[in-house]
Amino acid sequence: MGFHLPKNFFVTGEPMIYVADVLSVLTIAGIVFVLTYYKKWKWLWDEWLTTVDHKKIGIMYLISSLLMLFRGGIDGLLMRTQLALPNLHILDAEHYNQIFTAHGTIMIFFMAMPFIFGLMNVAVPLQIGARDVAFPYLNAVSFWLFFAGCMLFNIAFMIGGAPDAGWTNYTPLAGSDLAPGPGINYYLLSLQISGIGSLMTGINFLVTILKMRAPGMTLMRMPMFTWSVLITSIIIIFAFPVLTVALALLTIDRLFGSHFFTIAGGGEPMMWANLFWIWGHPEVYIVVLPAFGIFSEVISTFARKRLFGYGAMVYSMVVISAVSFLTWVHHFFTMGAGPAVNSFFSISTMAIAIPTGVKVFNWLFTLYKGRIEFTTPMLWAVGFIPTFLIGGLTGVMLAVAPADYQYHNSYFLISHFHYVLVGGTVFGCLAGLYYWWPKMFGFKLDERQGKWAFWLFNIGFNVCFFPQYFVGLMGMTRRMYTYPEGLGWTPYNFISTVGAYMMGVGFLIMVYNILYSVRHGERDLTGDIWNGRTLEWSISSPAPHYNFARIPEVDDLDAWWHMKQRKRKQPWELRPLKPIHMPNNSGRPFIMSIWFFIAGFGLVFEWYWMGIIGLLGVLYCMLKRSFEYDDHHYIQVDEIERTESAAGRA
């Protein structure tokens, strides 16, 4: 219970850490200066920190994700620089371990998932004709818990020391004996805090989609992105509790001396691998299925055709979600479970390729004879197909249990993993970002710069990761921080590093495009800048606070497309306006996340008194919410009329 600073409370001795410290301090100082100089503190509090508007929460998710893509990308470039040539020691072994642990953890937990959640928040309520999510306050809590967990993880490299057991955090390597100090505690507690927010998001969007669809929008009239989010929400609800339990058990091991994963104490280290991957493989589909939904929306929109095989697409997603819970052992075929177990999971892993293949063929048939327009979102969608195909085919190779003894832990596996998650999830996220950007901000990102960013990133990605299949088959294993000359690996690693820097340049062009387009981007004056098919394009851009002045009525798939074809107003559009019920903003989710951060930080260093204070703060916020009754307001008709008139929709 006592207070004592660890010996190395502030991380020292690494020049790169000092540079990061200075940049972090300068960034914080710069933000504080700008907010103070322009008197924007109240604006920040009223418009963003206290918001429960799903669109603004989505934008905050996306900003956080892009920052984490930059942070995780820098880690990746450091690793590739180290491995470009033999016997380089830009990073020592310990720092390299911390870098690759941070890279994997940030990219999965703090980039891919929140990026998907951001696009879910922006698009889903608009696609189903709703005015917000089912639980707006809970939505704000979800975001701020993610953000608190993200910040807790990211201060580890400056205070206390970063985790270094890999993003999978296998025991016994992550146990107290082999990994003393606060590093692994940062991993465990930050993921528990953000994981609570993820579980809340799954519950929120499941209820939103099932209960808040516009009249006439049956399940089989929902846009494909909404279907993908519905399936993803169900996976989240079943998968994330497993991760939460695993993290809690290892936290108890480390903080209180139990032995859930310690052989000497009667525990089982391999149980961590099982629990992690029972969550981990469904997690792949948590971040890939919404990307599939995005590709379906983009391809249908820019091929100017209804999505081919809509029903087959829906059922294939349902099958994928079910089988995803039956494949986790393929991550450790080499464990020695025996031929019967390995055979079962080998077959189930191959089987999941069938519904995935159905989706690929449906996208190709949607493109067939379509009037295709190669916009930036469409380039990301079309570029995904061959990239993901390579990842999928090598996944089937990895599913062959005897062959996996060669592939396991090699760079062949690393390449497969990135072809699936970058080629699937990141390409999908960037397609969605470009596609829904006008709906969020009222202007398009510059097409010319967007295409330059796409080609540099896409070519760079293949230059980076395709050679890793070969160097993996030649025997190079992951987690190697350097390698000797004479193994024949150098050309492949050097080419791979060149590709990584090409991806980095593509990302920088993307960032410049955003800054350039703020002033020079084409303005969306119609709300339907892409000639879209779904309901989000039926309202002005950016979408008003209440989304829809009148709740639309749906009578077919691609509802907005059919409304445009009729060229006349529908009866529901002629109804008189009524006051709109909306939730009040609240600062309590933000404050609660601060208490979570304090509790997590205290437990990282085993300062239990601080952990208890933080948890009491959380409980107090929950208690205050329980007795809050004035939590809503009405937007009056005259305000709605002014807003619609200003958007040219009176």
N, C-alpha and C positions, 0 to 999 in steps of 0.2 A: 504493500500500500504506500510505501515511502516514495519520495521524489528524489531521483538521482539522474543526472545527465550521463548518457553512455560516453565511453572514452572518445569515440569519434562521432560526436553528435552532428557536427558539420563536416561534410565530406571534403577532404583536402588531398593534395598531392597529385591531382590530375589537371593539367593545363586546360583541357576541354571543359572540365567541370567549372573551373574558374570563369571561363568565357561564358558558359551557360548561366552562371550566377549573375554575372554583370548584365547580360542581355535580359534576364528575367527581371532584375531590379529596374533597368532602364525602361522596359516595356510597361511595368506597373506604374512607374513614375510618369511615363508619357500619357497613359490612360487617365491617371488622376489629374494631370495638368490640363488635358483637353477638356475633361468633364467640368473642371473648376473654371477654366478660362471662359468657356462658352456657356457656363451656368446650366449644365445639362444634368445635374444630379437628380433633380426632381423629375425631369423627363425620363431618366433611366429607371427611377423607382416606379413611377406611375405607368409607364408604357411597357416595360419589359420585366423588371424583377418581380412585379406583383401580378403580371398578366395570367389569365386562365384561358385566353383565346388560343384555340388549337393551332391557328395559323402562325401566330407569333412564337408559340412553343416549338412548332416545327422549324421555324427559321433559326431559333436558338440551338436546337439540335444540330442543324446543318452547319452553322458557324463553328460549333464545337468540333464537329466531325472533320471539317476541313482543316482546322488547327491541328487536330490529332493525326490527320493524314500527312501533314507537313512534319510533325514531330516523329511519327513512325517512319516516314520516308527518309528523314535524316539518319535515323538509326540504321535503316537498310543500306544507305549509301556508305556509311562508316564501315559496315560489314563487308560490302562489296569492294571498297577501297583496300581494306586489309587483305582480301583474298585475291586481288588482281594479279599479284606476282608472288612467287615463293618467298618464304622466310621474312615477310614483312612483320613489323612489330609496332605499327601505329597504335594499336590497342594491346595491352597485356591481356593475359588469359582471363583474369577476373573481370576486367572491364568489358571484354568481349562477351562474356557470359551475361553480364548485366544488360548489354546492348541488345543481344538477340532475345533475351527474355522480355525486355521492354517493347521491342519491335512487335513480337507476336501478340503480347497481351494488349497493347494499345490498338493494333490494327483490328483485332477481333472484337474486343469488348468496348473500346472507346472510339473507334472509327466506324467499322462496318455496321454494328448494331444501331448506334444512334443515328447514323446516316439513313438507314432504313426507317427508323422510328420518325425521323424528321419528315421524310417523304410521306409516310403514313399519315402523320398529323396534318400536313398541308393538303393532301389530296382526298383522303377517304371520306371525311364528312361532306366535302363538296360533291364527290361522285355519287353519294347516296341521297343527296338532297336534304341533308341535316344542317342544323344551325350551329352545332358544336358536337363534341363527343358526349357520351353518356354521363361521364363523371369529370367535368372540367377541372375541379379542384384537385382530384386525384391525378389528373394529367399533369398539373403543375408540380405536384409532389414527385411524380415519376421523373420528370426532367431534372429537378433540383437534386434528387438523390443520385441520379446518374452523374451530374456535374460534380457533386461533392466527392463521390467515389473516384472520379477522374482526376480531380485536383489532388486528392490524397495520394493516389498512385504516382502522380507526376512530381511531387515534391521529394520523393524518395531519393532521387539521384543527388539532391542537394543536402538533405537532412537525414542522417542515419545510415544511408546506403541502400541501393536498389536491390530488388530480388534478383537471383542469378540461377534459378533452377529450371529455366525454360518456361515458356508460356503454359505448358501442361503441368508444371510444378510437381513432378513425380516424387513420391516417397520411395525410399528413405532419404533421397537427396534433399528434399525439402523439410526434413525433420530437424529437430533441435540439435541433434548431435552433429550432423554434417552441414547445417546451415544456421549457426547461431547468429544472434543479432536481429535487428528489426526488419531486414529486407523482405523475408518471406511473409512477415506479419503485414507489411504494406499490401502485398499481393492479396492475402486472404481477406483483410478487412475492407479494402477498396472494392473488391469484387462482390463482397456480401452487400455493401451499401448500394452499389449500382445495380446489383442483381435484384434487390427488392423493388427498385424502380422499374426494371424490365418486366418483372412478374405483374406489377400493377398495370403496365401498358398492355400486356396481353389480355388481362381481364377486361380492361376498359374498352379495347377495340372489339373484343368478342361481343360484349353487350351492345356497343354502338351499332355494329353491323346487323346484329340480330333484331334489335328493337327500334332502330331509328331511321330505317329506310323510308324513302318517300312513298306515298300511296301508289300502288300498282307495281312497285319494284319488287318482284318476287326474287327468290334466290337465283333463279336461272335467267334473270334480267340484269343481274349485277355486272358492273365492269370487271374485267379479269383481274385488274390490280386489287380491287376490293375483295374478290374471291381469294386471291393469294394472301392477303392480310388476314382474312378470316381463318384460313388454314394455319397460317403462321401463329396466330394468337392461340389456337388450340395446342399447337406444339409447345409454345412457351409455357402454357399453364401446366403441361405434364412434365416438361423437361427441367425447367428451372428449379423447382423444389429439390431435385436430385443434386444439382450443383450446390444449392444453398446448404443442404445437409452435409455434403462432402467438405465444403469450406468450413462449416461450423465444427465438424469433428476434428479436422486438422488444427483449427484454431485452439480448440480445447486441449489437444495434444501439446501444442507449443506453449500455451499460456499457463496451463494448470497441471501439466505433467501426466496426462492420461496416455493410453497406449493403443489407440484404435488402429494405428498403422505401424506399430513397432513390434517386430518379431519377438524380441527378448521379453516383451511384456504381454505376449499372447495375442498381439495384433497381426494385421495382414497388410503389408505394403501394396500388394497387387489389388487390394480392394479399392485403393484410391484410383488406380488406372481404370478399373471397371466403372466406378461411380462417375469419374470425370468424363469418360467416353459415352456412358449412357446418356449424359447430357450433351456431350461434345458432338456426336454425329447428328442428332436432331438439330443442334445449333447450326451446322452447315446449311441445313434447309431453312432454318429461321432467317438466315441472311440471303439465301439463294432464291427461295420461292417468291418473295416480293420482287426480286429482280426479274424473275420470269414474268410476273404480272406487269412490270414496267415495260419490258420488251413487247409484250402482247399489245399494250396500249399504243406504244410508239409505232410498231410495225403496222398495226391496223390503221392508225391515223395517216401515216405517210405513204401507205400503199393504196389509200382511198378505198379500202375494202373492209367488209365485216370480217372479223377474225374467223379463219377457217377452223372447223371442228371445235366449236365452243364447248359443247358437252364433253367431248373427249378430253379437252384441256382441263376442265373442272375435275373429272373423275381421275385423270392421271395425277393431279395434285393431291387428291385424297389418298390415292394409293401410295404416292411418295411419302406422305406424312406418316402413314401407318408403318411402312417398311423401314423408314428411317430409324425406328426404335428397335429394329431387329438386326442391326449390322455392326454394332459397336466393337465386337471382338476382332474385326479385321484390322484394327489399329495395333493389335499385339498378337498376331498369329504365332510369333516366335516365342510366346510365353510358355508353350508346352502343354496346352490344354488337351491335346490329343486329336486324332484324325476325325472323330465324329463331330466334335465341337467345331473344329476348323472347317469341315466340309459344310456344315449347316450355314455358318456365317459367310463362307465363300459363295454359296448359292444365293443367299439373300442379298449379298452385295451386288452380284451380277444382275439379279432380278430387278433391282431399282433402276438399272439402266433402261429397262423397257418403257416404263411410263415417261421417263425423261426423253427417250428417243421419239415417243409420240409427239411431245411438245415441239421438238426440233422440226419434225416433218410438217406439223401444222403451221409453224411460222413460215417455212419455205413455201407451202401451198398458199398461204396468205399473200406472199410476195408474188406468186405466179400470176401473170397477166394483170398485175396491179399497175396503177399509174404512180410509180414510185418517185418520191421527191427525196433527194439525199441531203436533208438538213443535218445539222450536227447531232441531234438526238438519234436520228435514223442511222448515222454512221456508227455510233456506239452500239446500237442494237444489231446492225448487220455484222459489225466486227466481232461481236460476242459469239456468233454462231460457230465459225471455224475454231476460234480460240477455246471455247467451252468443249467443242467436240474433241479436241486434242486432250484436254483434261479428262473428259469422260472415258475415252478409249484407254488412256493409261491407267485410269481407275479400275477398269475391268481387268487389265493386266495385274494390277496390285491385288485384285480380289482372288487371284489364283494362289491358294495358300502355300504350296511348295515353292513357287517362284518368289513369293514374298520374302523368303529367307535371303534372297539375293537383293531385293529392292529395299528391304526394311532399313530404316534409319539412314538411307543414302540420299544423295542429292536428286536421285530419280523421284523419290517421294516428295522432296521439297518442290521440285518443278511441277509435279502433278497437283500438289496442294495450291500452288499459286495460279496455275492455269484454271483451276476450278473457282477459287475465291476471288482472284483479281479479274479473270476473264468473265466470271459470272457476276459476282456481287459488285465489284468496283465499276465495271463497265455499266452495269445496271443503274447504280447510284448516279453516275455521271450522266447517263442518258436521261434519267428522271430529273436531275438538277437542271439541265438545259431545257427539258420539256416543260416543266412546271415553273421555271424561273419567271416568265411573264405573269403568271397568275399570282406569284408572291409579290412581285415588285413593280409590275406594270410596264416593263420593257424587256426586250429580247437581248440576250448576249450576242455579241458580234459574231456573225456566221464565219467570216473569213478566219478570224483568230481562233474560233472554236474548232475549225477543221484542221488548222495547223497543230493545235494542241492534241487533237485526236490522233493524227498521223504520227506525230513524234512519240506520243505515249504508247500507241498500239505497236508501232515498229520496234520501239525501244523495249517494250515488254517481251516481245518474241525473241529479240536479240539477247535479252537478259536471261530468260528462263529456258529457252529451248536447248541451249548447249548443256544445261544442267542435267538433262536426261542422260546425256552421253558420259559426262564426268561422273555421274552417279553410278552408271553401269561399270565404269572403270575403277570403282571402289572408294570414291570420296564420300565420306560420311558427314552428316550435318553436325553442327556444334564444333567443328574443327576451327580453331582460331588462327592457325597458320599451317603450312605444309612444306615439305622439303622439295628441292629440285629433282628432276629426273623421273617423275611419275607420269609425265605426259598430260598433266592437268592444266598447265599454265595457259595454253592458247584458249581453252574453253573458259577458264576463269577470267581472263583478260577481256574476251569478247562479252562475257556476261556483265562485267563491270561497266563497259562502254554502254551497253543497253540500259543499265540502271540509271546512268547519268542522262541518257536520252529521255527516260521517263521523267526524271527530275525537271528537265527543261520544258517538257510538255506541261507539267503541273504549273511551273512558273508562268507560262503563257496563259494558262487558264486563269490564274490569279490576276494577271495583268488585264485579261479580257473583262473580268468583273469590274475592275477599277475604271477601265476605258468606257465600258458600256453604261456605267452610272450616268455619264454626261452625254455620250454619243450613241447609245443603243436605240434601236427602233422602238418607239412607244407603241404600246398596245392600246389602241383607241376603241376597239370593238369588244374586247373580252374574249375573242375567239381568233387569236392571231395565227394559230396553226390549222384553222378549219377543222376543229376537233369533233369528236363523236359522243363524248360523255358530258354529264351535267355541269362539271366544273367550268366548262367553256361557255355556259349559258349566262353567266353573270359577269360583271365588270372586273377589270384587272387594275390594281390588286383588288381582291375580293373584299366587300364591305364587312364590317364587324359581325353583322348578323347573317352573313352569307346570302340568304334568299329572302327577298321582300315578301314573296309568296311561295309556299312550299310547292314544288312542281309535282305533277302527276305523270306517271310513267306507264306506257302501254307496250313497250317493246325494248329489246336490247339496243344499245347505242341510242339512248333516248333523245339526246340533243340533236343527233344527226337526222332523226325522223322528224323532229319538230321543225328543223330548217327546211326539210323537203316539202312539208305541208304549206309553208309560206303564209300561214294565217295564225292568228292568236287562238290559243286553246281556252276553253271555258274557265279553267283555273287561273289563267292570266288576267281575266277580266274581273275577278272578285275584288271587292274593296279591301284596302289594306287594314290590318289590325295591329294593335300594339304587340311587340315581340318580347317574350320573356327571355332574359339573358342572365347568366351568373355574374356576381360581383367579383371584381379583382380581390386578391388577398396576398398579403406579404408573408403569411404564415408558412406556406411551403418553403419559401426561401430561408426563413429563419430556422425552420425545422432542419433544413439541410446543413446549416451551420452547426447545429447541435450534434447532428450525425457525424460531421467532420471532426468536431472536438472529441466525441466519444471514440471514433476510430483512431485518431491521432494518439489519444491517451493509451489505448489498448496496444497500439503498435509498440510502444516503449514500456508496456506493462505498468503504466501509471494508472492503477485501477481507480484511484480517486477521481482522476480526470474522466475516465470512461464512465463512471457512475454519474458524475455531474452532467456529462453530455446526454446520457440516456434519460436522466430526469428531465432535462430540457426538452427532449423529444416527447416524453410522456405529457409534459405540461402543454405543449403545442397541441397534442391530440385531444387533451381534456378541454382546452379552450375551443377547439373546433366542435366538440360534442355539444357544446352549449351555445353554438352560434346559429341563430335562426334567421337573421336578416342577411341572407346570402344571395339575394337576387334583385333585379330591377327590371323595368319595362322600358323599351325604346318606343317612344310615342310616334304616332302616325306622321306628324309634321316633320319630325327628324328623319324618318324613313323617306318621306317624299323629297326632302332636301338632298339627301344622300343619293337617291336614285336620279334626281334631276341633274346633279353635278356630274354623274357618270353618263349622262345622256340617255337614261332609260326611263324617264318619267312618262 
